[in-house]
Amino acid sequence: MAHKITRIICLIFVCFFCIHAADAFAMEPLLQEGKKSVYQRVVTHPGARLFAGPEDKAEILRDPLATFTVMYIYDRQGDRLKVGTSSDKPDGWVNKGEITEWPQAITMVFTDRTGRDPVLFFREHDALEDVCRAEDIATMLEKYRKELQEKGKNLPANFPVVASEPSATAVSEKNFYLLPVLSIDNQFYGQNGPRLIEVASINPGLGKDGNTGKSIDKNAESDFRTGFAFIIDTTISMKPYIDQTLDLVRKLYDKLEKSPYADKIAFAVVAFRNNKERTPGIEYTAKIISDFTTAKDRKRLEDALANVKEATVSTHDINEDSFAGVKEAVDNLSWQDYGSRVMMMVTDAGPLGAGDPASATGLSPETLADYLKTNRIYLTALHVKNPRRSKDNQAYAADAYRTLTKQSDNQASYIALDGATPAKGAKAFDSAATVLANSYAKVVEATAQGKLLKPAQIARTSKNLTPEEEARRIAASTGYAMQLQFFGNQLKAQAPEIVNAWIADSDMEKLADHPDDAPLLAVEPAVLLTKGQLSNLYKQLKLLLEGSENAFLNGDTDLFAQISSAAAQMSRDPNQFSLHPDRNLAENGLLDEVLDGLPYKSTIGTMTRKDWEDMSTGQRDAFIRRIKSLIARYEAYDKDATHWESFGSPNPNDWVYRVPLSMLP
């Protein structure tokens, strides 16, 4: 009996020892100052080494580390940091002088080159500031670009510019890059000037085959193929435009059948109406009429087009579910076969609003635009201004479609068509749509020949342009951007690798020429969120939505009372909402602290009790719809396997996604 007791005690002791030994080996990265869940991170420099310990003579575990690896900090001792690629265990130690600490998860992303010049990376802040203060900014920048192109790596050591964004291509979509923000100077921003941003430039995990120095191989461009999808409103009022769209497709095929590039461009047709549950007689909400078909398989498309008719009954709303048509095309057409992707939508109605119970997508114009951008699809909206619709509805539709097709701060792929009479509207549509389609066909032909078109000279504003001129502008700008992306993918073009440099966030030449216009953004901010952080934000917004809807439906002016239970479910202190009624949602701890300190104003996080009380019914409804739209977008991010980056971590919770700042709550 005594032996059994002794054995049991020994087993208990062993289990106790194993548990505590496991706890001893389980480590957590250091938290950022003032945070409870956001860890400190670093970026390794070229030539950085990984050591077994903090001692000077510690064994070298890896020499060198992969350039620009993002790692968590676990400990600090002397001149070394204990780091790891995962948040659950360290890998070793690095020298302080061989890393850059990354205080925030902000990174910049290059915008499409639809009218801007390549970004220049300046060695010092003062050199970039000198350009901003120069009397002739354009001449100064042209001089730098010329010397950079002519001398390349033979530039003097003190030359102000250390690198440029690839000039003849875009960065390959297959080369995930980061431009982590180290600091920001806003001194010119208030004067409608650029922000000056200190960044590193990182290509994590790249192999040695990336090359931006190759010339374009003309013989290799034969694989360039364009998918062109027509998204058609097939409700009753759209009959003239339905017929014209189908005739346009036939005319394009007539032309392509005689071209050597007949198999390089294919057309698809998608139709949309509205919620069929609200109006069963309309038959469908969104429907693929024909997947992509080339001129070589014309009969299949003709057979499908023969069945396209307008609806026989009116839909339940003055707006239609155009977003359902766009999303149906994104999700279910065979885009994988096409390197460049274009959509043209024609409608005389506005879209159903974000969060509308009848909407099939629940997406706002902003979130659907982000969805298109993630899928590298360029959409042009042709909006027929039907006189039977009110001016307020026409203005609502125009604003929504401009937002949906936004190319930059002051450019959109939006064409307004005067539909004062059916004949007038039909004529405007025919000319604009024909110019647009033919222009893209020319882009296909040039690219198939290995020719890079000249950068589009785009007007800073679209005022007073005819529909045909607007169509040419759009095709020129997006066509050039598509070419750059295609050639960048072919050459595996990389972003430059730089430890730290200074860039302007907007095109300085355009700003110098047009100082009164809004900046033409060269880079846009995004936040690097881990799977765990995105999951937390998703759960928090779901609970906030539940509380907001309850308060809205019950006519309750106290939103905070409704979400106190939600806070408890998220392991937050529900008493915060009664003890600190003057605080906003973020300050009361409802939203993830990864958002704290980011350089943007949160429309949801800054909500206070008084803000909710002062809102009109319409404003509260818009607030709720915004939450619904973000929730739908986060679900799509989670499923988007293509754009998650592991940074070498085997732990999926550490994988990161570049979430645009505009998509944060």
N, C-alpha and C positions, 0 to 999 in steps of 0.2 A: 504494500500500500504506500509506504514511504517513497519507494522508487517511482511509483506512478505520479505521486504528487510532485516529486522533484522533476520528473520529465515534463509535466504540464507547466511548471514554473519556468523551466528552461525554454519551452516552446513559446510561452508568453514573452519571455525576455528577448528571444530571437526575433519574434514578430515586431516587438516594440522597437528593437534596434534597426530592423530593416525599414520600418516605416519612417523612422527619424533619419536614417541614412539617405533614403529616397528624398526626403524633404531637404536634406542638406545639399544634395546634388541638384535639386530642382531650383533654378534661378529665374529671376525676373529682371528684365532690363531696368535701367534707371528711369525714373519718371521725369518729365519736363517740369520745371519749377512751377508750382501752383496747380499741377494736374494730378488726377488720380488714376488715369488710364491711358495717357498719351506718353509714349516712350521717347527718350533721346535717341537720335540717329546721326550717323556720319556717312560721308561719301569718300571712298578711298581714291588717292591720287595715283597716277601712273608710277609704277615701281614700288608701290607699297608692299610691305612684307608682313607675314603673320608669324608671331612668335609664340612659344609655349608658355611664357611667363613674363612678368614685368621687369625681370633682371636684365642687365646689359648683356650677359653672356647666355641668355636663354636660347634654347634650340629654335632654329627657324623651321616652322612647319610648312610654310608656303612662300616661295620666292619666284616671281612676284604674285600678289593677289590679282585677280581679274580687275582690270582698270575700271574705276568708277563703280565699285560695288557698294550698294547701300546696305549698311549694317546697324544693328542696335548696340547701344553702349550698356555694358553690365557693371563696369567698375572703372575707377580712375586711380592710378598709382604713379606718381612722379610724371615722367614724360610719356607714359604709355596708357592706352585705354584697352579694357577688356571688351571684345566685340563679338557679335555673332550675326549670321544672316537670318536666323530664326529668333522668335521672341520667347522660345522655351529653353534655349541652351546656348552658351557662348562657344565660339570656335577657337579663340586665342587672343593674342594681344597685338596691337599696332602702335607705331610711334605717332605722337601728336602731330608731328610735322608732315606726316604722310596722309593726312585726312583733312577734310573740311566738315565741320559740324553743320548740320542742317536743322535750323531751329523750328521751321514750320514745314507743313506738308504741301506747300504751294509750289507748283511747277507751271511753267509757261509752255504753250503749245503753238507751233507755227500756224497761222491762218492760211487758207488757200490763197494762192497768188492770182487773184482775179483782178488785180490792178495795182499791185504794190511791187516794190523792188526787194531783192533779197536782204535779209537782216545782216548788218555788220556787227562784229564783236570787237569792242574796243578794249585795249590793254588796261587803261586807267579811266577812272571816273572823269578826271579833268579833261581828257581828250574828247570824250563824248560831249561834255558840257561846252567845250569850245565850239563844236559843230553847231550846237543849238543856238549859240550866241553869234554865229558868223553872219555877215551881211549877205553872203551868197552861199547858202547851204547846199544847193544843188551842185554847184561847181566843186565845192570842197569834197562832197561825197563821191562825185564822179572821178575825181583825182585818186581818191583812196581805192575805189573799185578797179580802176585801170591799173594801178601799180600792183594791187593784189593779184590781178589776173596775169599780168606780164611777168612778175618776178616770183610769185608763189613762195616757195620755201627759202628763196634767196633774199628776202626782204631784210632790211637792217634790223638789228635787235631792238631798236627803240621805235620802230614803226608803230603808229598809234593803233592800227587795226591788226588783230591777231588772226582773224578768220572771218569767213562769210558763210551764211546759209548757202547750200548748193545753188548755183546760178542758173544752170541749164536743166535742172530737174527739181523735183520735190524730194524730201526725205522718203525713202521707201517705207511703205506701210508695214513691211515685215521687220523693219529695224525699230523696235521700241526705243524711244529716246526720252530723256528727261532734261528739262532746263530748270533745276531747282532754284528757287528764289532765295538769295542770301540777304539782300537788303534792297530797299526802294527809296528813290529820291523823287519827291513830288513837286519840286520847285517850279517846274514849267507847266505842270498839269492844270493848275488853276487858270493859266493863260491860254487854255485850249491847246497846250503843247503836250509832248509825250511824257510819260513816266520814264525815268531812267532806272534801270533794274540791273542789279548785280546778280549774275547767275553763274552756275557751273553748266557744262554741257556734257551729258552722259549718254553713252550707248551701252547699257548693261547687257552682258552676255553675248556680245557680238563675236562672230568668228573672224578669221583673217581674210575672208573673201570679199568683204565690203569694199567698194571702190568707187570713188566719185571722180576719178581722173580719166576714166575711159571715154572715148568718143562714142557717139551713138552709132550702133551698127545698123545701117540701112537695111541690110538683108534680114535682120532679126525682127523687124517691126511688122512682119506679115501677120503676126498673131494678134495684133491690136484689133479688138472687136468692140463694137458699141451696141448696147441694148437701149432701145428707145421705147419707152412705155407711154401710151396715151391713156390718161385717166379721164373718163367722160362722165359727166352728169347726164343721166338718161331719164330725168323727170320730164313731165309734160311740156314745160316751157322751153325745153332745150332741143326740140326736134330739128330746127334748122342747123344747129351746130353739130348734132349727132351725124346728120347726113354729110355735112362738110368734112368732119373729121375722117369719116370712112372714105370719102372721095380723095382726101389728101393722102391717106395711106396707099390707096390704089395708084395715085399719080407718082408717089415716091417709088413704088415698085416698078412702074413703067420705066422710070429713069434708071433705077438700079440694075434692072435686067440687062441694060446695055453697057454697064460699067464692069471693069475688071475687079471691082471691089464689092461685088454683089453679095458675097458671103461674109463681109466684114461689118455689116450693120443689119440688125434684126429689129422687128417691131412687135410690140405686144399691145393688147387693148384690155383695159379693165373698166368696168362700169360701176357706178354707185348711185344710190337713191337715198333711202332713209330707213328708219327703224321699221322692219316689216311686222313686228309684233304690234306696233301702234297702228299700222295700216297694212293688214295682210294682203290687200290687193296689189301692192307694189312689187310683190314677188321676191325681192332680194334687197339686202342692204348694200353689199358690195360683191362683185362677181368677176372672175377672170373670164373674159370672152375668148381670148387667145393668148397662149404663152408665146415667147419669142419665136418668130418665124422669119427666115430670110427669103429673098426673092426666088431662090431655088426651090422653095417649098410653098409657093404662093397659093396654090389651090386650097391648102388646109386653112390658111387665114381667110381666104375669100368665103369659104363655107361657113366659117365662124361669124364673119362680119354680116352675112346675110340674115342672121338671126337677131341682130341688134335693133331693138325698137324702143321707142319712148314709152314711159309708163302710161297706163290707161286711166289711172286715178291719181288724185292729188295726195301729197304726203301730209303728215300731221303738223308740220312746222314750216314757217317761211324760210328757215335755214335747212340745209341738207347735210347728210353725213359724209362730206367730202373727205374728212380725215380717215374714215373707214376705207374709202377707195384707195387712198395713198398707202395706208398700212397694209391693205390686202396685197397691193403691188409689191411692197418691200418684202413682205414675209413669204409670198407664195409664187412669185415669178422666178425663172431660172437665171438669176443674176450671176451665179458662179461662173458662167461661161463667158462673161463679158468684163473686159478690163476697164471700160468707161461706161458709166450708167447715167441715163438721162430720163427724166419724166416731164411730160407736159400735161397739165390738168386744165380742163375748160369747164367753167360753171358760171351760172348767173346768180348763185346764192352764196351766202356766207356759210361757214361751218357750224355744226352744233358746238356749243361751248364746252370747255373742259369740265368734266364732272357731271355733265347733263345726263340724267338717268337714261335718256334715249340714245346717247352716244355709244357706239360699239367699242371705241378705244379709250374713252375717258381722258384723252390727251389734250393738252393746251397747244397753241401754235408753237410756243417755245420748246416744249418737250418733244413734239413731233419733229421739229426742225433738228433737234439734237439726235433723234433717232435716224433721220435721213443722213446726217453728217457722219454718224458712226458707221453707217452702211455705205458711205462714199457715193451717195446718189444725189444728183443735182436736179432740183425740181423748179420748173417755171410754171407760174399760175397765170392763166388767161382768164380774166374776170370780166364777164359781160355785164355792164351796168344796165340792168333791165329797168325801164321807167316805171314798171308796175310795183317796184319795191321802193320803200321809203328812202329818203336821203340818209337817215340815221342807219338803216340796215346796210345801205351801200357803203357807208363810211366804216361800219363795223367789219364788213367783209374785206374791204381794202386793207384795213389795219391788220386783220388776222392773217391775210395772205402775204402781206409784206413781211410780217414777223416770221411766218413759216418759211419764206424763201430768202431770208436775209443773207447777203453775201458779206457785208461789212456794216459799219455804223451808219452809212448813208447810201447803201446800194442794196437793192433786192431784185430777185428774178420775178418781177411782178409786172404784168402788162394789163392796163385797164382798157377795155374796149367799149366804145360808145354804142350802146344798143337802143338808141332813141326809137329806131324802127327796126323790125327784123331784117330788112334788107341792108340797112346801114351796119348793123352789128355783124351780119354775115360777111359783108365785104371786109370789114376790119379784121375779123377773125381769120378769114382766108389768107389775107396778105401777111399778117403777123405769123401765123402758124407755118405757112409755106417758107417764109424767110428763116424761121427758127430751125425747121427740119433740114432745109437745104444747107444752111450754114454748118450744122453739125455733120452733115454728110461730107462737107469739104474738110472738116477737121479729121474725119476718118481717113479720107484719101491722103491728106498730107502726112498723117502719122504712119500710114501703111507704107509710104515712101521714105520714112525716116526723116521727115522734115519737121523741124520745130518752128511753129508759127512765130511771128514777131510778137513781143508783148503787146497786149491790147492797150491802146491809148484811150482810156476810159474817162469820160467826163465825170467830174466830181459830183454832179447832181444829174438827175434824170428829168429835170424840168423841161417842158415844151418839146419833148421827143415824140415823134409819131409812133404808133405801134410797131411799124416796120423798123424804125431806127432803134427802138427799145429792144426788139428781137435781135437785131444785129449786135447791139452792145452786149446783151446777155450771152449770146452764142460765142462771141469773141472772148469774153472774159472767162466763162466757164470752160470753153474749149481749150484755151491756153492752160488753165489749171489742170484739166484732165490730161493733157499731153505731158505736162511736167510730172504728174504723178505716175503715169505709165512709164516714162523713161526712167524715173527714179526707181521704180520697182524692177525694171529690167537691169539697171546697173547696180542695184542694191545700195543706193545712195544713202550715206550716213549724215547725221548731224555732226558738226565738228566736235572734237573732244577737247575740252578746255577745263582747266582747274577752276579758274574764275575770270570773268570778263564783264563788261558793261554793255547793255543793249538799250535801244529805245523801243518802247512798246508799240509805236505807231510809225508809219512811213514818213520820215522827216522831209523828203523831197516834196511829197504831195502837200504836206502841211506848210512848207515854205511858199509853194505856189498859190495855195488857197488857205490863208490863215484864218478865215472866218468860217470855214467848213469844219464839220466834225472830223476827228482824226480817222485815218484809214489804218485800222489795227494790223500790226504785223505779227503780234503774238497775243494769245488770250490765256487767262489764268484758269488753272484746274487744280483740284485738290486730290492728292494721292490718298485714297481711302483703302484700308484693308477690308477683306471680306467680313471680318468681325465688326468693324466700324460701320460698314454699309448695312449689315444686318441689324445693328443696334438702331441706326437712324430709321430704318424701315419699320421696326417694331414701335419706336417712339411716335412716328407719324401715324401709324395705324391707331394707336391709343389716343393720340390727339384728335384724330378724325372722329373717333367714336364720341369723345367728349364734346367736340364742336357740334356734331350733328344733333346730339341730345339737347344741347343748349339752344341750337337753332330751332329745332322742331317744337321744343317746349316753351319757346319765347323767353328763355332764361337769359337775363343780362349778365349773370355771373358765370362766365366760362370757367373760371378757375375752380369754382366749386364742383363743376362737372368733371374736371380732369384730376381732381385730387386722388380719386381712386385709381386712375390711370398711373399717376405718379407712384403710388404704392406698388402697383404691379411691376413697375420698372425698377424696383428697389430704391426709389427716391423717397424722401421724407414728405408725405402728404401734408404735414403741418406747415411746410414752407409756404404753401399757397394761402394760408390764412394768417400766418405770422408776418409775412412780407407781401402784402397786397400791392405795394408800389413797385415791386420787381417784375421784370418781364419773364416770359417762359424760359428763356435760356438761363437767366440768373437764378431762377427757381429750380434749375437742374433737370428740366424735362428733356432737353435736347443734349445729344452727346457732346462732351467737352472738347472733342476734336475740332469743333467749330469755333471755340473761344479764340479770340485774338486774330482771326483771319481778317484781311483787309477788305471786307465787304459788309454791307448792311443787310442783315437777315430780315426778310419781310415777315417771317413767322416767328423767329426767335425773339424779336424785339417786341412782340405783342404783350401789352400789359392789360390788367383788368379794365382800366379806364378806356383803353383803345377799343376793346370789345364792346363796352357799354356805349361808346360814341358812334359805333358803326351803324349804318343803315342796313335794312334787310338785304339789299342788293350787295353791299360790301361784305356782309357776313357770308352770303352765298358764294361770292368770288373767293373769299378766304378758304372756304371748304373745298371748292373746286380746285384751287391751287394745290392743296394737300393731296387730293385724289390723283391729280395729274403726276405729282412727284412720286407717289407710291407706285403708280403704273410704270414710271420710268425706272425706278429702282429694281422692280421685278425683272425688267428687260436687261439691266446691267448685270444682275446676278446670273442670268442665263447666257450672257454673251461671252462664251469661252474664248473667243478670238483675242480679246483685248485685255485679259487679265495677265499680269506679269508677276512671275514668282521670285525674281531676283536670286534664284538658286535655293530658296527655302523650300523644304519638303512639306512644310506645314501649310495647308490651304488657307488657314485663317490669316497668314501673313502675306498672301498674295494681294497685289494692289491694282487699283483701277483708277485711271485719270478721269475724275468726275468734274465736268465744267463747273466753274464757280456759280454760273447762272442756274444750275440744277440743284443747288443746295437750298434747304428750307429757310 
